[in-house]
Amino acid sequence: MSAVTQATYTGTVVVCTTRACPMCGKIGTVEIPISEYEAWNDGRGPLIQNAMPSVSAGDREMLLSGTHDECWDKMFADEEEEPHPDM
């Protein structure tokens, strides 16, 4: 299931609007090349990172969960600062 609530075809891209971010409550938008959006959108295609190589990891996460890249960083800021126990 994705966080995309609306997809508008505009020229060579699809402008996707996402549901509200669970952290900040703001709606997001992402522009995606049409071919990459269509490869992913039917839910039976490749994983999002394979279908959308030109889209940043943060924008792909917003399409999946609605979470903005900055909000994701804030959610996991403590985890990034702590060294991994195996290191």
C-alpha positions in Angstrom: 0.0 0.0 0.0 1.3 3.5 -0.8 0.8 6.9 0.7 -0.1 8.4 -2.7 -3.6 10.0 -2.6 -3.5 11.6 -6.0 -1.4 11.2 -9.2 -1.6 14.0 -11.8 0.0 13.4 -15.2 1.8 16.6 -16.4 3.9 16.4 -19.5 6.6 13.8 -18.9 6.1 13.5 -15.1 3.5 12.4 -12.7 3.0 14.7 -9.7 2.1 12.5 -6.7 0.4 13.9 -3.7 0.8 11.9 -0.5 -1.3 11.6 2.7 -0.2 13.7 5.7 3.2 12.9 7.2 2.8 11.1 10.5 5.4 13.3 12.1 4.5 16.9 11.0 1.0 16.5 9.5 1.9 18.1 6.2 1.0 16.7 2.8 3.9 16.0 0.4 4.4 16.0 -3.4 6.9 14.2 -5.5 7.5 14.5 -9.3 8.3 11.1 -11.0 9.0 10.3 -14.6 5.9 8.7 -16.0 7.6 5.4 -17.0 9.0 4.9 -13.5 5.7 5.7 -11.8 3.8 3.3 -14.1 6.4 0.5 -13.5 5.7 0.7 -9.8 2.1 1.8 -9.5 0.3 -1.4 -10.3 1.7 -3.1 -7.2 2.9 -6.1 -9.1 6.0 -4.6 -10.6 9.5 -4.2 -9.2 10.4 -2.9 -5.8 10.2 0.9 -5.6 14.0 1.4 -5.6 14.3 -0.7 -8.8 11.3 1.0 -10.5 12.4 4.5 -9.6 16.1 4.8 -9.9 16.0 8.5 -10.6 13.9 9.3 -7.4 15.8 9.9 -4.2 15.4 7.4 -1.3 13.7 10.2 0.8 11.1 10.8 -1.9 10.5 7.1 -2.4 9.9 6.8 1.4 7.4 9.6 1.2 5.5 7.7 -1.6 5.4 4.6 0.6 4.7 6.0 4.1 4.0 9.7 3.7 7.0 10.5 5.9 9.1 13.5 4.7 12.9 13.0 4.5 13.5 15.6 7.2 10.9 14.0 9.5 12.5 10.5 8.9 15.8 11.9 10.0 14.3 13.4 13.2 12.6 10.1 14.0 15.8 8.2 13.8 18.3 10.8 14.9 19.2 9.0 18.2 19.8 5.7 16.4 22.2 7.3 14.0 24.3 8.8 16.7 24.7 5.6 18.8 27.3 3.2 17.6 26.1 -0.3 16.6 26.8 -2.8 19.4 28.8 -5.1 17.0 31.2 -2.3 16.1 
